[in-house]
Amino acid sequence: MTDHSVQPGKPGREAVIRRLRDHGITPTQQRVEIARVLFERPQHLSAEQVLARVNARESLVSKATVYNTLGLFARKGLVREIVVDPSKLFYDSNTSPHHHLFDMDSGQLRDVELGQVDIGPLPDLPEGARVQGVDVIIRVRQEAAE
């Protein structure tokens, strides 16, 4: 596959279209606008944040379109879905292997390099199964001042 990675900054429309096509996604106007928001820089955004940013750019996209498009992007490998708790889902534009640190007080999610987390031996897998990945989310909260 050709590398049509989008450079940080305001990604050009043509580069985004090529990247969508490389992942087997038809580049509709709404998908291109959503992708341009996601690929401005490595970041973690909720669907609501994507919706607000796309609509702030004079493009009107529905909430359903954003959710459906983000789901498609995740299935096709353009973004990673990061579930930090049952009610909080982020879309990560960095699809390379890495872990996360989630600040429960601020709601911020940041990347943690693989080498910063030691993972011991994995349990025996069921017959015929193979590991697809290991995702670690470190959840932190500020200690209460005494």
PEJOLIN-V823241 format. One record per helix or strand of 3 or more residues. SS is the DSSP state (h for helix, s for strand). FROM is the first residue (numbers start at 0). LEN is the number of residues. If there is no record, write none. Layout:
ss = <SS & SS>
from = <FROM & FROM>
len = <LEN & LEN>
This chain:
ss = <h & h & h & h & s & s & s & s & h & s>
from = <12 & 28 & 46 & 62 & 79 & 87 & 98 & 108 & 113 & 136>
len = <10 & 10 & 10 & 13 & 6 & 5 & 5 & 4 & 3 & 4>
